[in-house]
Amino acid sequence: MHSMPATGVAPSDGGPRPYASGLDLVLDMLSVLDERLTEMVDRMRRGLPRTEDPELRGIVITDTEVARLLERSSSAAPRADGALRGIGGVLWGRVAERLAATRSAGGVLPLDVVRERFGLSVFELECLVTCLAPEVDSRYEKVFGYLNDDVTRRHPTVSLLLGLLAPAGAAPIRYRRRLVPDAPLLRAGLLTWVEGGAATNTSYLGRCLRVDEGVVRFLLDEDGVAPELVPAWYTPSLDAGGAAGGETIAAALDACVAAGLESGERVVCTLAGRPGAGRFRAVAVACATHGLGLLPIDGRLLLRHEDPERLLVRAFRDSALHAAPLLLAHADAVAADGERGAGIRQALERLVDERGWLLFLLVEEAAAVRSWFARHRCLELAIPEPTIEERVHHWRDLLAGAVEPAVTDADRLAEALAAKFRLTPGQIGQAFHRAASAVGSAEEPDWWTALHRGAREVSAPRLGELAQRLEPLYRWDDLVLPAPRMELLRDVARHVTYRRRVMEEWGFEAMMSRGRGLNVLFAGPPGTGKTMAAEVIANALRMNLYRIDLAAVVSKYIGETEKNLARIFKEAQYSDAILFFDEADALFGKRSEVKDAHDRYANIEINYLLQQMESYRGLAILATNLRQNLDDALLRRIHIAIEFPLPGPEERLRIWEKSLPSEAPRAADIDLPFLARAFDVTGGNIRNIALAAAFLAADEGVAIGMAHLVSATQRELEKLGKRAVREQFGEYFDLLSRAPSPAARAASA
């Protein structure tokens, strides 16, 4: 190992030379440290000479070895102990003139920044440099092992720091309070204890200290995130693109940052908005305008970290070191957590009190964290929902830069996407990039298909167990209904498709304070096509369809049903999904006279649900078999009501024809007109019969014939509680006797 060079040589004009970098300053201080360590080693050698036994090499650091490690350069003259212990400190005094010259020249050095921002004394600063030495040159590990009289303790102990750096004439023990856990060096995370082995199992004075890795990088002019912050680093995946209401939000954030810089107050700013609304970018731009960085932490990852408080200490430390305000994303996730979230909140409040200067909290709703930081200046900002015009603008910008395949009718596509999907700028960008990587494939042959699928995937709500996503299979040609009902269904699709033109361009939205969404009622007997119709509309609009699971929504616990409903409507509002309430009379039943507490809470649930329906801006479809059981107040909030009648003979024939796929083999004796005339059943029953007949034919290894169809029809009628009579089956009644009964088939098997 070579000795550290002396860098404090004055320039030819005789004046002190400014430091060129933070590392330059550290090396200069370490050259002085070499001299001080040499004197301590000399005293130690005189008091307790070490063995030179070669068999102990690697176990004991000998006098000769430590002398070689601390061999001074020829330009460094020996100094008396008193000369090194001046008023300016052991290490600091020798570099004061060059520091002054650096400041006069406008230079800013990391070590000087640490001293100023954490209010460190000269003694504390010299402790920091001494603990930094092994990170600069590994030879110091052996030197410290020698002075600690323990080869395993390769960092300075509290005792060594006190003896090495306490000013002349002062009792070293008096400086012990500067190295306790509540003192700035340790409390701020600048120094940390060396854990493990003998370094841990010893007295307080015998414990070793080292500089935390993030501080090492800062002092040595190294870039990059401190490694200990990486596990909770926030990387915005959706926060691309400018925020809605850009100029207003930008001005408010600019004033917030200026207040934190100029007044010296502790400022906490809550920025609310949906994911992808541009919150992160808006904060980053405001900070960059003032020459500041930004240090982002993810609240969800913080909750999973093994020691969140320790990580927050380092985050606040690096925020001060790098003049980078701290940003806590997903702060509402921390607020929603129980005991662990409360601990993180308490740590945040303490750290803001001690060292915070500018903290941003990113949330979806400001109410989640409104009770935090009551003692400090708190600002609440909210990024508004992008208007349809803004969404059209974002889509057009992206489509204008699209390459092969070419986008046909880009303006109409942009308007259609903006009207159907209330996406944020970041979500629009993500949907476009997903589509760009898939367009041209067999599943997504064109931009229309690819972009609609990408938008649906990005906007998928987080409903979990409260709803089931239905994959829409049916199209307009699959649905068999009387023409007036089909026209009403097309009205539903038209309402969503042309919402922007009618509500915004033609001014109808300004005339409506409530009910800006679309509530549709499907009423009719089971099997008449209500669920199929919902799938047809979802397919036509290329939107997600979610069937609400009433069993999961309705709770016996007071208030839980309302919470579940609020979550459903909020997620659906954000995700532009179609909500499908099957068996809606179970949830929207008529309110009853209040006779007990149960009646009162049941009515409260219905009232709350009606309010949610009225304020919901999306498409909600309610299906019921018993329209008369629905509350009258709900019927007043329905925009389109469609009755699904039992099919007549002509409709049944069309359903029979659609129920047998073209790929299925058919026998020549199939008489679908007879089946349509003879059996008054619903479309759902017909599909059940066709499927059962197909399995019977497959079991026999033949094409589907009339015998299979009449046998399956008999079983469907029995399931409905009806008997098979000769008059109804007519000439095909004898086929029933030829078809083996289920019991006979089981016996033969």
N, C-alpha and C positions, 0 to 999 in steps of 0.2 A: 504494500500500500504506500502511496505517496502522501506526503504531508500537504495540508491545505495551503494554497498560496496566499501571500499577503497582498491584498488588492488595494490597500489604502495609500498608494503612492500619489503624491500631489503632482499636478501637471507642471510643465516647464515654467509657467508664469508665477508659480509659487502658491496659487490659490487652490482650495480643495476642489476635487473633481466630483461632479454629480454622479450618482449611481445610474448605471445604464438600465438596470432591471431589478426586479425583486430578488432574483437569485444572486445578483451582484452584491446586494446588501447582506443577504444571508451568509454568503461566503466570507465577506469581510468580518462579520461578527464571529463566525466559526474560527477564523484565524486568531482572534483574541481568545476565544474559548480554548484553543490548543495550548496557549501559554498558561492559562489558568489551570487547565487539567494537568499540565506538566508539573507545575508547582505542587499540586495535591499528590501526584504520584511520587514526587521526590520525598515529600513528608512521610508518605505511607511506606516507602522503601526503607527510610531511615528507622521508622518505628517497628516495622515487621517485614524483614526481608523474605522473599519468596524462594521456594526451592527451584533448582534448575534441573531436577531429575527428568531425563528424556522420556522415562516410562510414563510420566504424567502429562505428556504433551496432549493438548486437547481437553484435558480435565482441569488443569490449572493454568492460568495466564501468568507467565513468569515476569520478573522484573525486566529482563533483557527484552522480552517481546513487547511489553508495553512501552519501554523506552524507544524502541524502534518505531512503533506506531505513532508516537508523538514527537518524532524527530522534527525539529523546527528547521525552516529554511534558513539559509545563511543570512538573509536580510532581516530576520527577526531577532532583535537583541533581547537578552534576559531582562526581566523587570522585577523589581521588588514587589512583595505582596501588597504593600501600601499604595504603590503606584497604580496598581490595577483597581483598587477599591476607592475610586474617587466619588465625588458627589453625584456624578452622572451615572453611576452604576458600573458593575464590573465589565460588562460587554458594551453597553450603550454609550458610555463616555467616549470611547475611541472612534465611534462612527458619527458622533453628533455633528461635527463640522461638515462632513460630506452630505449628511441628511439635510442640513440647512441649505447647502448649495443646491441640492436636488429640488427642494421646495421652492427656492428662489427662481429656479429655471422652469417651474411649472410642472415638475415631475410628480407622479403619484406612485408610491411604493406599497405593495401589499401589506408589509409589516406595519407600515405607518397607518394604513387603513384599519387594520385589526386593532391597533392601539386606540385609535380615535373612536371607532364604532362600538367598542366594548368597554371603553373607559379603563384600560389596563394601566397599571403602574409600571415603572421601569423594571422593577423586580419581576413582575408577572410576565412582562414581555421577554425578559431574558430567560425565564423558565421555559417559555414557549420555544425559543430558539435552541436552547440546550436539548429539549426533548425532540426537536426536529433533526438534530445532528445525525442519528442513525439512518434517517430517511435520505440523507444527502450522501453519506459515505459510511459504508458498513464497518469500517475500522473502529468507529465509535462504539459499536456493540461490545467489542473486546475490552476497550478502555473502560467502559462503564461496568462490565463484568469484573474487571480487576479492582476498580474502586469500590464496588459493592461487596467484594470478597466472596463472590458467588458467580461462577461462570454461566449459570442459567439465567441470571437477571441482567439482561443486556440493554436495559433502558435505565435512565436515571431514576433513583428512588427519591421519595420525599426528603429523606435525610441528606442524600447527596446534593440535591438542589439547594437545600437550606445552607449546607456547609460551603457550597461552591459560590453562591450568588448573594448571600446576605451581606449588606454593606459593612465596611470596616468599623469595628467598635460596637457593632450591634449583636446582640445575642441571637443566633440563628433561629432559635425556637420561637422568637417573637413573630417571625414571618410565616409560621405554620398556618395561620388563619387564611393566608392567601392561597393555600393548596387544599382546603377542605372542600367537600362536595358542594356546599352552598356558595363558594367563592366564584367569581366570574369565569375563571379558566375552565373549571369542570362543569359548572351549571350551564354555561353557554355551549358546551360541547366542543370547546377548542382542544382541550386535553381529555384523554380517556384512560382508564386504568388498564394495565396489561393483565389479562386474565389467564389463569391456568398455572398449575404447578406451584413452585415455591413462591412465585410472584403474587399469588393470591393468599396462600396460607402463611401469613406473616403479620407483624405489627403494622400499624398505620404508617409509621416512618419508614418501614421497609418495603412498602408497596411501590411498584414501578409505574411510571407514567409515560404515555406516548402521545404524539399529535394525531388527532383524528384524520383519516384519509382525505376527507374533503378539504380540510384546512391545509394539509400538505400540498395538495394540488394548487390551491390558491396562492400560497406563499412562494411556490416554485414556478409561478407563471404558467401553469399547465391548464389547458382548457378541458372541458368535459364535465359531465354531471358527477357529483360525488357518488361513489359506488353504493354507499349505504342508502341513497335515495332512490336508486333504480327500482327496487321492488314495489314502490308505490308511485312511480312516475306516471303522470297523466299524458296520454297521447290521444288527442282528439281525432276520432275517426269520422265524425260527422260534421264537425265545426268548420267546414270549408265554405267559402263564399261570404259575402257581406251580410250584415244583419239588416232586418227590416227596420224602418225608421232610422236609417243609418246616421244622418246628420245630427239628429236630436240625441241619440244614444252616444255618439262620438263626443259631442260637446259636454254631455254630463260626465262621461268617464274622464275626459281631459281635465275637467274641473276637479274631479275626485283625486286624480293623481297629483295635480298641482297643489291641492290642499295638503296631501301627505308629505310633499316635498318642502313646501314653504313654511307651513305653520308648525311643523314638528309634532302635530297631534297624531294620535293613533287613530287611523281611519279604517273602518270596516265597510266594505261595499258588497251588497248582495245583488247579484245580477240574475234575474229569473228569465226563463224561456225554455222552449222545447229543445231536445237534442237536435243539433244541426242548425239551430237558429243563428249561429255566428257569435255566440257569447265569448268563446275563448279568443277568437280572432279580434273582436272588438276591444277586449282588454289588452291583448298583445300590441295592437296598433297604438292605443293610448299610451302605453308604457314606452314604446319605441319612440313616440313623438317627443318624449322628455328624456331620451337617451338612457332608458332603463331596460333591463331584461325582464324576464318573468319566470318564476319558479313554480311549476304546476304539480300538485299532488292529487291523486285520485282517492276520494273518500272511500270507495268500495274496496280498493286494495289496502288502504290504511286499516280498515276493519279486520282484514285477514292477516295483517302483519303480526309477528310474534311479540313485538314491543312497540306499539304505535307511539307512545309518549316519547321514547328515546328517538324515534325517527323524526317526530315533530320538532324536538329540540334541535336536531341537525338541520332540519328544513328552515327554521327561523334563523339559525346561525348563518346558513348560506345565503338566505335572503338579505341579511345585513351585510355580509361580506361582498356580495356581487351587486349590491344596489338593485336587487331584483325583487319586486313585490311578490308575496306568496299568494298562490291561487289554489283554493281547495275546490276541486270539481266534485260533483255528486255529494254535496254537503247534506242534501236531504236524506241520502242513504244513511249517513251518520246519525242524523236526527231521529230517523225511524228505528234505529237499532236500540236495543235495551241497555243493559248494564255496560257493555263495551262502548257503545256510542256515547253514553254519559261520561265515561272516563276520558274519551277523546275530547269531548266538549270542554270539560274542566281543564284539561291540559292546554287547549287552545286559549281559553280565557286567561289562564296564568301567563302563558307565553306572550300574548298580546300585551298584557300589563307590563311585563318585564322588558321585552325587546321588540314587540311588534311595532310596525310603523305604517304598513299598508297591506291589508289582507282583503282578497276577493273571494267571495263564496258564490259558486255556480249552483243554482238550484232550478228545479222546474217551477216550484211555487214558493214565493218569498215567505209565506206563513210558516213553513217548516222550520225556519231558523230565526224567526222574528224575535224570540225571547233571548237570543244570545247577545252577549256584549252590551248589556244595558248601560254600562258605565262609560262607553266610548261613543265617539261620533259614528253613527251608522247611517248609511245611505241605501235606499232601495231603488233599484232600476229594473225595468222589465222590457224585454224586447218583444214588440207586438207581433201578432201573427202576420205573416206576409199576405198581402191581398192577392186576389186572383191575377190582377195585372202584374204584380211583382213576380208571381210564379210563372206566368206566361213569358215574362222577360228572361227569367233564368233558363227556362226550357229552350227558348229561341237561341240564346247565346250558345248553349251546348250543342244544339242541333246544327247551328251554322258551322261549327268546327268538325262535324262528323265526316268521316271518310267512307271508304267502301264498306258496305253498299250505300248508294246514295239515298238520302231521305226524300221521299216524295210527299208533297203537300205538308211541309214542315210547319207552317203557320197553323193549319187546322189541327195537326197532331199536338202542337204545343198547347193550344186552347183546350183540346179534349183532356189532356193530362192534367192541366191546371184546374179544370172544373171538377174532375173526379177525385183527385188526390190532393189533400191539403198538406203538402210536404213543405218542409223548411228548405232553405238553400242548400244546406249540407246533404239532406236526404235526396234532393233532386240530383245533386252531383253523384251521389253513391248509386242511385238508380240508373243514371245514364251510363256510368262506367260498367256496371253489371251487364247492362244491355249491350254495350259496345263489345264486350268480350264474348257474347253469345250469339249476336245477330248473324244470320246466314246459316245457322245450323238447322237440322231437320225440325227440331222443336220450336225454334224461333226464327222462321225464314225471313222476316222483315222487321223494320224498326217499330212498326205499330205493335206487333206481338211482343217483341223483346222489351220495349219500354214499358208496356203495361204490366208485364210480368215483373220486371225490375221494380216498378213502383209498388206493386202489391207486396213483394217480399220486404222492401224497406219499411213499408208502413204497417207491417203485421203487428197487431196489438199484443201486449203482454197480459193476456187474460188468464193464462194458466189453466186451473181446474174449473174456472167459472164458465167457460164456453168451449165448444168444439168447432174446429174449422172444418167446413164442408168443402170438398173439392167438386165444384159444379161440373156435371157431366152433360146435362141436357141443354138443348138449343130450341129456338122457336119452333122448328119443324117437329120436335118431339112432343110438343104440348098439344093436347086435344081439348079445346074449349069452344063454346059458342063464340061467334065473331065479336059481339059487343064486349065480352069479357076479355078477349084477346086484345082488343083495342085499349081497354083500360090498363092492361099490363104494359102495353107499349107506351102509354102515358107516363107510367112510372119511369121507364128508361129515358123518355124525352125530358122529363123534369130534371134528371141528374145531368144529362148531356148538355142541355141548354141553360143550365142554372146561371152561368156567368152572364150570358147575354140578357136574360130577362131580369135577374135580380140586380145586377150592377150597371150594365150599360143602359138598360131601359128604366132604371131608377126604382124598381119595386121594393128593393131591400130597405130603402129609406122610409117606406111607408109601413114597415113591419117591425115592431119592437120585440115580438116573440114569434115562435113557430116558423123559424126560417129553414128548418129541415123538412123532411118528408116522412110522414107516418102513414103506413099503408096497412089495411086490414084485409086478411084473407079469411073468409068464413065459409064453412061447408062441411058436409059429412066426411068421415075418415076415408082416405083413398081417392079423393076427387082431384088431387094434383096440387095441393097447396105448397108442399115442400118442393115439388118439381118446379113450380112456377118461380119460387125464390131462387132456385139454381139457374133457371133460364135467365132471369134478370141479372144475376151476378155474372153469368157468362157473357151476356150481351154488353154489359158495362165493363167487363174485365176487372172486376173488383173482388176483394176477399169477402167471403160469406161466413159468419159465425153464428152457430146455433147456441143460444143461451141455455145452460144446464140449470133448470129451476131447482133441482135438488141441492146443487152446490150454492146457489144464490140465497135461497130462503133459509134463515137460521132461527132457531128457537131462542137465541140470546138477543136481548134487547139491543138494538142499534146495529147489529152485525149485518142484517139484511140491507139496511141503508148504505153501509160502507161498501158492501159488495156491488150494489147498484151504482154507487158513485164511481167506483173503479171501472165498471163496465162502460159507462157512458164517457168517462174521461178518456180511456184508452181508445174507444171507438172513434171519439171525436178527433183524436190526434192521428189515428191510423186510417181514417176514411174507409172503414169496413162497413159492410151491411150487417146490421143486427137482426137476427131472426129469432123471435120469441115464439116457439112452438108451444101448443097448449096454453095460450096466453091467458085464458080465463082463470088458470090456477094462480096467476100473479096479479092480474088486473080485474079480479072479481069485484062485485058490487060491495060498496061500503055498507056496513050494517049499523043498526041502532046500538049505541054504546050501553052495555049492561054491566060490563066488568072491565078489568084492566086489559085482559086479552083482546077484547073488541077495540079498545082505545088504541093499543099499539098496532093492531092489524090495520086500522084506518090510517094511522100515521104512515105506515109503510106504503099504502096505496097513494096517499097524498104526495109523499116524497117522490114516488115513481112517476106520478102525473107531472110534477114540476120538472123532473129530469127529461121526460118526453117532450115537454114544451120548449125547453131550452136547447135540446139536442139539434145540431145543425146538419146531421147526416141523414142516412136512409135507415129507417127502422121498419121491419115487417112483422106484424103480429098475426099469428094463425090460431084459429079456434074452431072447434066443432060446435060450440054452443054460444052463438053471438048474444043470445038473450041474457047470458050470465055476466057479460061485461059491464063495467061501471059506466053510467051515462056520461060522466065527465071525461072519460077516455074517448068515447065515441065523438065528442065535440072536438077532440084534438086530432082526429083522423082526417087526413086530407083525401085519401082515395080508399074506398071500400069496394071489395070485389067478392061477389058471391060465387062459390064453386058448386054448381048443381050436379046432381047425379047425371051421368051421361045417358043420352037417348040411344036408340038403336044405331043411328048413323055414326055418332061419336064412338060407340062401343066397337063398331066394325073397324074404324080407323085405329082404335087402340089395339084391337086384336092384331091387325096387320103390322103395327109397329112393335108389338111384343115378341114377335118371332124374327130374330135376326136373319138377314139374307144369307149368312154363312151356315145357318142351321138346316139340316136335311129335312125336307117335308115329303110326306107320303101324298099320293094323288087323291086320297079319300078325304082330305081335310076340308071341312065345310065351315069356314069362318062366318059367312052371313047367317047361317043357322045359329051358331053360338051367340052372335051379337043380338039376334032377335029373341032367342029363347031365355036368356039368363040376364036378369036385371041386376048387374053387379057393377062395382066401381072400377076405375082404371087400375087401382092398386090390387084389387082381387084378380083382375085379368092377368096382370103381370105375374102374380103368384101362381096362377093356373098354368101359364105358359112355361114357367120355370120348372114346376113340378112335372109336367108332361115331358119336358126335355130329359129330365133325369130318368123317368120310366123308360123312355125310348133308348137312352144310352145304356141302361142296364140290360136291355134285350138285344142291343147291338143293331137296331134298325132305325129307320127314319121316323120322325115324329108323325104319328098318325092320329086319326079321329078317336081310336080307342084310348090312346094315352090322354087326349085332351078331355074326353068326357069323364074318364076316371079321375083326373086331377080336378075337374069341375065338381064332381060329387064330393070329394074330400074338402074342397073350399067351402061348399054349401054347408056341410056338416060342421065345419069350424064356425060358421056364422049362425049355427042353430037351426038350419033348414034341412028338410028331408028331400031326398031325390025321388020324384014321382014320375011315372011313365008319361003322363001328359006333357010334362015339361021337356023330357029328353026325347020324346017322339020316337022316330025311327031308329035313333041311336041308343035307345034304352038297353037293347040286348047286348050292346058292347060292354056294358057294365059287368054282366055275368061272365064274360070271357076274361076280363082283367082280374088277375089273382088279387085276393084281398091282402091287406098288410099282414094279417095273422098267417095266411097260407104262405106268403112269400117268406116270412120269417121262419116257418117250420121247414120249408124246403131248403132254406139256406143252412 
